[in-house]
Amino acid sequence: MRKLASIRVISQVIEHTNAEKLGIYMIEGWQVIDQKNKYEVGDKVVYCEIDSFLPVTPEFEFLRKSSFRKMGVLEGFRLKTIRLRGELSQGLILPMSVLGDGHSYNVGDDVSVLLGIIKYEPPIPENLSGEVLGQFPGYIPKTDEERVQNLDYEWLKNHKYFVTEKLDGSSCTVYLSDGHFGVCSRNLELKETDGNAYWNAARRMDIENIIKNTGRNLALQGELIGTKIQSNPYKINHTEFRLFKIYDIDIKQYMNVQEMYDFASVYQIPIVPLISSDFVLPDTVMELLKIADGSSQLRNETIREGLVFTAKDTKDIHFKVISNLFLEGEE
């Protein structure tokens, strides 16, 4: 589970050269702007990441003008990447006193539930997803990579990586398990109905028979892109499924990237663009964030959402690097 709000430590304080009353605070790889001299290096704080959806409570009312959103029937405040007087700011720093219970917390503790913070999920148009059949299957991992800013970067540099483009669409999982064929959005299993974009893509690609022919129980996970999805940044006039992971349900493991590309080649399944098969990380997170900026391989005029890194020597190391240029343009 992603720690949307957690206990962190201020790692660096930088002067804001374009605002006398503002300071720049670094929390690992994250940069946040707040009142000058409010925190010092080593201070323990509550850090709320971008994509946090904060509840409507008095302590968060100062966010109303800039961040009020609705998510279904819920009202709250969404944190996103912004610029303040020309400098990037990502997330929100809160003093430990916001927890207000006198309890002793350790660095890394997740306080999202305590503060009523959940992840902001953009609504999926009903005409795309149709009727819900049930919850996402518990025996298949959901597709949500950790951001590089939350990981030990020095440790990550000990490996070489496959790098793929992260596409700006809607997460889709298509699976066959002991004869049952299912299609899911990020959090729900969907009923097959007319006009359901997820099911239409799966049927058009004949994924059920592809998995049956392997004789295995597999989950193919990818991004649904195209018409009416995330404003269709790739300007394609249909919806299509782009594979980025294959999970073997029987052995409870993902295929490595090379195995997945071989599988996609054999069965002619569209796949996310491969950027590099032997990537060495640069010296700093900031350098890597700049590398994530760039054009999509699907459309040169579109800023790519980011990159996904998977270690070549182990399946257990994988993370995403979201382009700050992309985040600044988000609605």
C-alpha positions, -999 to +999 in steps of 0.1 A: +000+000+000+012+035-009+020+057+021+001+088+011+008+105+045+038+093+065+064+105+090+095+119+072+125+140+080+135+173+064+168+164+045+177+198+031+166+234+032+171+256+001+166+293-003+138+304-026+155+330-048+122+344-061+101+348-029+113+363+004+087+346+026+090+311+011+115+283+016+122+251-003+123+219+018+136+186+005+122+153+018+143+126+002+136+131-035+106+154-030+107+192-031+080+212-012+076+249-008+063+263+025+068+293+047+105+303+051+122+292+083+093+270+093+114+238+094+150+229+098+171+200+086+164+170+108+129+180+118+104+152+119+072+161+099+041+146+083+046+145+046+015+141+023+024+130-012+009+143-045-023+124-053-034+125-017-071+133-012-075+151+021-108+153+039-128+184+044-118+193+079-109+226+095-071+220+095-071+216+057-095+244+048-066+266+037-064+243+006-100+250-005-092+278-031-065+258-048-073+222-043-110+215-037-122+185-058-150+160-059-143+122-063-176+106-068-198+116-038-167+125-018-155+160-013-119+168-004-087+185-013-064+170-040-026+175-038-009+178-071+024+192-086+024+230-088+049+258-091+051+286-066+069+317-077+087+296-104+098+267-082+084+232-082+063+221-052+051+185-047+028+176-018+023+191+016+043+193+048+025+193+081+039+197+116+038+167+139+012+185+161-014+178+134-016+142+148-025+157+182-025+125+202+008+126+221+018+092+205+054+086+196+059+080+159+089+066+140+101+077+106+083+059+079+051+053+099+020+056+077-006+080+092-029+082+061-058+065+079-054+085+110-057+118+090-085+104+067-063+107+036-070+084+006-057+084-029-073+106-055-086+085-084-098+104-115-134+092-124-137+066-151-165+075-175-194+051-170-198+046-208-163+031-208-164+008-178-201-002-176-214-025-148-194-037-119-192-075-113-172-074-081-140-063-064-106-068-080-094-104-075-073-106-043-049-132-057-036-108-084-014-078-075-028-044-085-006-023-108+008+006-089+046+011-089+064+029-061+078+063-070+116+066-070+115+095-045+104+071-018+132+046-023+168+042-013+184+056-044+220+046-036+208+010-033+189+012-066+221+023-084+236-012-078+215-026-107+209-022-144+174-018-157+148-024-184+131+009-190+096+012-205+074+042-211+046+047-187+015+055-207-012+079-197-044+058-198-065+036-176-051+004-158-066-028-172-061-064-161-073-093-182-070-128-166-078-165-169-079-185-137-092-221-136-115-215-165-128-181-154-120-152-177-122-118-162-116-081-171-108-055-145-102-018-141-077-007-115-099-016-085-130-035-099-139-065-119-162-056-147-193-073-162-192-079-200-217-054-214-222-036-247-200-006-250-176-016-222-142-004-235-122-028-213-141-059-225-142-047-261-104-044-262-099-078-246-123-095-271-109-076-301-074-090-292-088-125-284-069-125-251-091-153-236-080-178-262-044-166-262-042-174-225-060-207-229-035-218-256-007-214-231-023-239-207-015-215-178-034-193-154-022-158-163-031-122-158-021-097-185-019-062-172-016-031-193-029+004-201-061+011-219-055+041-241-074+060-267-108+076-273-124+093-242-095+080-219-075+108-201-083+133-229-067+108-254-032+123-254-020+100-281-048+111-305-059+076-316-094+071-328-101+038-309-093+022-276-064-003-273-047-024-247-009-020-243+007-047-222+032-039-195+031-069-171+023-106-170+015-123-137+016-161-134-012-169-111-001-204-104+034-196-092+025-161-079+053-144-098+056-118-126+075-127-158+106-107-163+106-080-189+124-100-216+099-129-211+070-105-214+083-090-246+089-125-260+054-135-251+040-104-267+059-111-299+047-146-302+010-137-296+012-103-314+000-083-284+007-045-285+031-036-257+043-004-240+074+012-257+107-002-246+132+027-240+163+008-229+172-028-220+205-020-203+200+013-184+224+026-157+210+051-132+225+085-131+241+099-099+211+116-084+173+114-083+171+149-098+190+138-128+167+108-133+136+130-130+150+151-159+155+120-180+118+111-174+108+143-192+105+138-229+081+130-257+060+098-259+071+072-284+035+069-294+032+106-303+060+130-305+039+160-296+027+144-264+048+148-231+052+113-218+038+105-184+071+090-172+092+058-172+090+024-154+123+007-143+126-030-137+160-045-126+175-070-150+189-093-123+158-096-100+120-093-104+117-077-069+131-043-078+108-020-099+097+016-096+083+045-116+097+079-124+069+104-133+078+133-155+075+166-136+066+183-170+037+159-172+026+164-136+026+202-141+002+198-170-023+175-152-059+187-147 
